[in-house]
Amino acid sequence: ETMRQIMTKAQTEIVGGVSKGGDLDIWKDVPGNVSPGGYVDYILPSWDRSQPLTITLSGIEQEDSVDLFVTPKSSRQRVLPRDSAHVFGDFSPAENGVKSITISPTNVEMEGAEAILVSVHGFSSENQRNSQ
């Protein structure tokens, strides 16, 4: 059984068409936008640590338009997740407009986690992805 999905595509408060980011609540969906090449950062301060945590982006219109990065904030990890520095990441194309990361409560990276840092990265078309 997983926790309720967290819709993290963006934040309800939008500035200039781009989401502001901020705190997440596992009981509330968060709508919004991220600009190409930009990041929108969130923090999940509390969750049921005995259950798997699923962080989900939905409503993705172009399958390669966003990446999802997650890092448990702890004494070892303080930096916001980025494409070059994150603990969990999803670079894959969205499936049916959805991307998600599920983290087990027994994952060693979750030990000592004070919060969960979540970043949504808008993929820039100037940076071509390798096709395989």
MIKOLMI-590110 format. One record per residue (C-alpha): x, y, z. Coordinates in steps of 0.5 Angstrom, whole numbers, m for minus. Each point is the difference from the previous one (the first is absolute). Layout:
<rs>
+-------+-------+-------+
!    px !    py !    pz !
+-------+-------+-------+
!     X !     Y !     Z !
...
+-------+-------+-------+
</rs>
This chain:
<rs>
+-------+-------+-------+
!    px !    py !    pz !
+-------+-------+-------+
!     0 !     0 !     0 !
!     3 !     7 !    m2 !
!    m2 !     7 !     3 !
!    m4 !     4 !    m4 !
!     3 !     3 !    m6 !
!     3 !     7 !     0 !
!    m1 !     4 !    m6 !
!     6 !     4 !     0 !
!     0 !     3 !    m8 !
!     0 !     7 !     4 !
!    m3 !     4 !     5 !
!    m7 !     4 !     1 !
!     4 !     7 !     0 !
!     3 !     1 !    m7 !
!     4 !     6 !    m1 !
!     1 !     2 !    m8 !
!    m3 !    m7 !    m2 !
!     5 !    m4 !     4 !
!    m1 !    m3 !     7 !
!     3 !     3 !     6 !
!     1 !    m7 !     3 !
!     0 !    m1 !     8 !
!    m3 !    m4 !     5 !
!    m4 !    m7 !    m2 !
!    m5 !    m3 !     4 !
!    m2 !    m8 !    m2 !
!    m7 !     2 !     0 !
!     0 !     5 !    m5 !
!     1 !     0 !    m7 !
!     5 !     6 !    m3 !
!    m2 !     3 !    m7 !
!     5 !     4 !    m4 !
!     5 !     1 !    m5 !
!     8 !     0 !    m1 !
!     4 !     4 !    m5 !
!     4 !    m4 !    m5 !
!     7 !     0 !     3 !
!    m2 !     2 !     7 !
!    m2 !    m4 !     7 !
!    m6 !     1 !     4 !
!     2 !    m2 !     7 !
!    m4 !    m3 !     6 !
!     1 !    m3 !     7 !
!    m4 !    m5 !     3 !
!     1 !     1 !     8 !
!    m4 !    m6 !     2 !
!    m3 !    m7 !    m2 !
!    m2 !    m7 !     2 !
!     7 !    m3 !     1 !
!    m2 !    m7 !     1 !
!    m3 !     0 !    m7 !
!     2 !     1 !    m7 !
!     0 !     7 !    m3 !
!    m2 !     1 !    m7 !
!     2 !     7 !    m3 !
!    m4 !     1 !    m7 !
!     0 !     5 !    m5 !
!    m6 !     0 !    m5 !
!    m3 !     4 !    m5 !
!     6 !    m1 !    m4 !
!    m2 !     2 !    m7 !
!     7 !    m1 !    m4 !
!     3 !    m7 !     3 !
!     7 !     3 !     0 !
!    m1 !     7 !     3 !
!     1 !    m1 !     7 !
!     5 !    m4 !     5 !
!    m2 !    m2 !     7 !
!     6 !     0 !     6 !
!    m1 !    m1 !     7 !
!     5 !     0 !     6 !
!    m1 !    m2 !     7 !
!     2 !     6 !     4 !
!     5 !    m2 !     5 !
!     7 !     2 !     4 !
!     3 !    m4 !    m7 !
!    m4 !     4 !    m5 !
!    m2 !     7 !     0 !
!     0 !     2 !    m7 !
!    m6 !     1 !    m4 !
!    m1 !    m6 !    m5 !
!     3 !     2 !    m7 !
!     1 !    m4 !    m6 !
!     7 !    m1 !     2 !
!    m1 !    m1 !     7 !
!    m6 !    m4 !     3 !
!    m1 !    m7 !     3 !
!    m6 !    m2 !    m3 !
!    m2 !     3 !    m8 !
!    m4 !    m2 !    m5 !
!     3 !     2 !    m7 !
!    m5 !    m5 !    m4 !
!    m6 !     3 !    m5 !
!    m6 !     1 !     4 !
!    m5 !    m6 !    m1 !
!    m7 !     2 !    m2 !
!     2 !     7 !     3 !
!     2 !    m2 !     7 !
!     7 !    m1 !     3 !
!     1 !    m3 !     7 !
!     5 !    m2 !     5 !
!    m1 !    m5 !     6 !
!     4 !     0 !     6 !
!     0 !    m6 !     5 !
!     0 !     2 !     7 !
!     6 !    m5 !     1 !
!     4 !     3 !    m5 !
!     7 !     2 !     3 !
!     0 !     7 !    m3 !
!    m6 !     1 !     4 !
!     4 !    m1 !     7 !
!     0 !     7 !     3 !
!    m4 !     3 !    m5 !
!    m3 !     7 !     3 !
!    m4 !     2 !    m6 !
!    m1 !    m2 !    m7 !
!     3 !     5 !    m5 !
!    m4 !    m1 !    m7 !
!     2 !     4 !    m6 !
!    m3 !     0 !    m7 !
!     4 !     2 !    m6 !
!    m2 !     3 !    m6 !
!     3 !    m4 !    m6 !
!     3 !     5 !    m5 !
!     0 !    m2 !    m7 !
!     6 !     4 !    m1 !
!     3 !    m6 !     3 !
!    m1 !    m6 !    m4 !
!    m1 !    m7 !     3 !
!     3 !    m6 !    m3 !
!    m4 !    m4 !    m4 !
!     1 !    m8 !     1 !
+-------+-------+-------+
</rs>
